[in-house]
Amino acid sequence: MSAPRAWAQLAEVGSLGALRAMNLCYRLVGRRAATALLAPIAAYYTVRHRRVREASRAYLEALAATPAGGAALGHAPGRRDVYRHVHEFAVQIFDRMVSWGGAFDRIELEKEDGRLLLGLRAAQRGGILVGAHLGSFDLLRLVAAQYDVRVNVLMYTAHAPAINAFFERLDPRSRLRVLPIDESAASTALAVRHCIERGEFVGILADRVPPAASARTAEVPFLGRPAPFPTTAFEMTALLGCPLVLSLGVRLGDARYRSVAELLYEGGRVSRAEREALARALLERYVARLEAWCGRAPYQWFNFYDYWPAAAAPAALRGPASPSTSVPCAPRRT
């Protein structure tokens, strides 16, 4: 079993009972009492799962070795930082539960980057929203509702119909639906193309290698060491010539989040010969922005497994981007 899949199953099993308890407590006594349960839950989870501790420390140490990460942490990471990292994960799982329960009024969302999505919507242009397990990607549902845009989340799942039915029961006016990633790359690309042609957005998480054996990956330096990343979002962008937007939901405080939307690619068709270089350039730009946001939200990176395996780099998109490839985008932020 792959490390990402094993971690996902561990997180699901470990949090299910806790979510049920918190959900009941939240409904009975409110947010303050319910969130008080998170401290012992996070402490138990930290002590119980050695691999989680090791993965957290490896990430925090890699982050601390970077200028931005070292400044954000302010010290060499230790056991308290690992606990804080796991506790932050528990808080955001709790907020996911609140948002899934329809209590959007309990989550405050700062929409500093909303003009980008509104501009694309006004121009009737769809695009790809590329996210990560950094902060809460689930806030896309709230963003879609507030901006009145249709967002289709691309997932490796056989349960897309059931998930869509769940969202519809939760909110009949929901602007979010799940698209399953088909084994046929052509079928998936066609579904994404139809969404974008309708002026809709397609959300893809691009920081975790998917379970499908046929998934294409590439190694890119992340926090100083090569790490594998899936290439689907970037290859589709190069193929379709659509805008590519980094989309994150970063927690600022209790029930306060910032909706991040940064333009990585304005869109534009390139020749078949240029697509691979363009996809590689976009992947590298995405990873660079992930590093920057890890420095700004150091405890909100939620990949608790060995993120830097010693395996050899895959062949797909292994080489550097072509120097001749010009990739127009908005100015980078720090």
C-alpha positions, -999 to 999 in steps of 0.1 A, spaced: 0 0 0 13 34 -9 22 59 19 -4 85 8 -32 59 7 -21 44 41 -21 79 57 -55 87 42 -70 55 56 -54 61 90 -67 96 92 -102 84 82 -103 56 107 -87 76 135 -109 106 132 -143 90 126 -152 83 162 -137 116 173 -158 135 147 -190 118 159 -182 128 195 -174 163 185 -204 166 163 -227 156 192 -209 179 216 -211 207 191 -248 204 187 -254 201 224 -231 227 239 -216 248 211 -182 254 196 -162 264 227 -169 231 246 -165 210 214 -132 225 205 -119 219 241 -120 182 232 -95 187 205 -65 190 229 -68 155 244 -77 140 210 -46 155 194 -24 144 223 -37 108 220 -33 108 183 3 121 186 13 96 212 -5 67 195 9 70 160 47 69 157 47 74 119 26 105 122 52 119 147 81 110 124 64 125 94 56 157 112 91 161 125 106 154 91 84 181 75 90 206 103 128 201 102 128 205 64 108 237 67 130 251 95 160 247 72 145 272 48 148 310 55 110 316 55 102 285 75 130 291 100 117 326 106 81 314 110 90 286 135 116 307 153 133 277 168 143 241 161 112 220 160 105 196 189 78 175 205 56 205 212 57 215 176 47 180 165 17 182 189 8 216 176 9 203 141 -14 174 149 -37 197 169 -40 221 139 -51 191 118 -77 183 144 -90 218 144 -94 219 107 -112 185 107 -136 200 132 -142 230 110 -148 206 80 -175 189 101 -190 223 109 -190 233 72 -204 200 61 -232 204 86 -242 236 68 -232 260 95 -214 283 71 -223 313 93 -200 299 120 -170 301 96 -156 336 88 -140 338 53 -117 366 42 -119 369 4 -88 389 -3 -82 371 -36 -118 369 -47 -115 394 -75 -96 369 -96 -124 343 -95 -150 369 -100 -131 383 -130 -129 349 -146 -165 343 -140 -175 377 -155 -155 368 -186 -173 334 -187 -139 317 -185 -135 285 -165 -102 271 -153 -84 247 -131 -81 254 -93 -51 235 -81 -50 229 -44 -31 210 -17 -35 194 17 -24 227 31 -51 244 51 -87 234 41 -94 227 4 -130 219 16 -136 257 18 -140 256 -20 -176 247 -12 -181 279 7 -162 299 -19 -183 284 -47 -215 293 -28 -204 329 -20 -191 336 -55 -219 317 -72 -195 297 -93 -197 260 -102 -168 240 -89 -162 204 -99 -136 185 -77 -116 159 -95 -111 129 -73 -98 93 -74 -130 77 -61 -156 52 -71 -181 69 -49 -186 101 -68 -224 96 -72 -229 90 -35 -207 120 -26 -227 142 -50 -259 130 -35 -246 138 0 -238 174 -10 -272 178 -26 -290 165 6 -268 189 26 -276 218 4 -298 215 -27 -283 248 -40 -247 234 -37 -223 247 -64 -199 218 -58 -198 184 -73 -173 155 -76 -159 142 -108 -143 108 -106 -109 104 -123 -114 77 -149 -88 51 -158 -89 66 -193 -69 98 -193 -88 108 -225 -122 104 -207 -111 125 -177 -97 152 -200 -129 153 -220 -150 157 -188 -127 185 -176 -128 202 -210 -166 202 -210 -167 218 -175 -143 245 -185 -161 253 -217 -193 259 -197 -174 285 -177 -170 262 -146 -140 255 -125 -123 221 -118 -105 216 -85 -76 192 -82 -54 184 -53 -18 181 -67 4 175 -37 -2 138 -31 5 109 -54 -28 92 -62 -34 55 -57 -39 46 -94 -9 27 -107 -12 45 -140 -9 80 -124 18 101 -139 42 118 -115 73 140 -115 99 148 -89 104 184 -80 125 199 -51 103 207 -22 118 222 10 152 213 -2 146 176 -12 131 159 -43 95 149 -38 70 132 -62 40 152 -74 11 141 -96 11 159 -130 -25 156 -140 -35 192 -132 -6 207 -151 -8 184 -181 -45 192 -185 -38 229 -182 -12 226 -210 -35 205 -231 -66 227 -227 -49 261 -225 -71 272 -196 -62 294 -167 -46 277 -137 -52 291 -102 -37 281 -69 -66 277 -44 -60 273 -7 -80 279 25 -56 290 52 -68 292 88 -61 326 104 -77 320 138 -107 304 155 -133 298 127 -114 324 105 -100 314 72 -85 332 42 -95 321 7 -63 321 -14 -65 324 -52 -33 331 -70 -30 330 -108 -3 306 -119 -11 307 -156 -33 331 -176 -41 304 -202 -33 301 -239 -27 273 -263 7 259 -270 19 234 -296 20 197 -288 58 198 -287 57 225 -260 31 210 -237 55 189 -216 78 218 -209 48 240 -200 34 214 -177 68 211 -160 71 248 -156 36 251 -141 44 222 -117 76 239 -105 57 272 -100 30 254 -80 56 238 -57 74 271 -52 41 287 -40 34 257 -17 68 263 -1 59 300 3 26 292 20 42 265 42 64 294 55 33 315 62 12 287 77 38 263 90 15 240 109 -11 236 82 7 210 60 -14 178 64 6 151 47 16 129 76 37 103 58 72 100 43 69 128 18 105 124 5 108 87 -5 142 75 -16 128 60 -48 142 70 -82 126 98 -101 99 87 -126 104 93 -163 74 115 -168 83 152 -168 116 144 -151 137 170 -168 138 208 -162 115 231 -181 127 243 -215 143 278 -211 124 288 -243 90 282 -227 74 315 -217 47 311 -191 26 343 -186 11 347 -151 3 372 -124 33 385 -104 43 361 -76 35 369 -40 56 361 -10 
